[in-house]
Amino acid sequence: MNKDQAKGRMKEAIGKVQEKAGKVTGNYGQQAKGLGKQLGGKVQKTVGDIRNDAEKAEKRPDDE
């Protein structure tokens, strides 16, 4: 797991908590911020996944 994957997952978790807190308190701004953090975390995690796959592909010996 690389840095982007870890940070992305953390942002997703924080966003979920923030969204739930916004729902409980009726604060739509907090809900929206939480959803935004979740989306940002998913994007960062995906970037990390792509980077991880690219690094694995570089390390693999050629099939030629």
Secondary structure, 3 states (H helix, E strand, C coil): CCHHHHHHHHHHHHHHHHHHHHHHHCCHHHHHHHHHHHHHHHHHHHHHHHHHHHHHHHHCCCCC
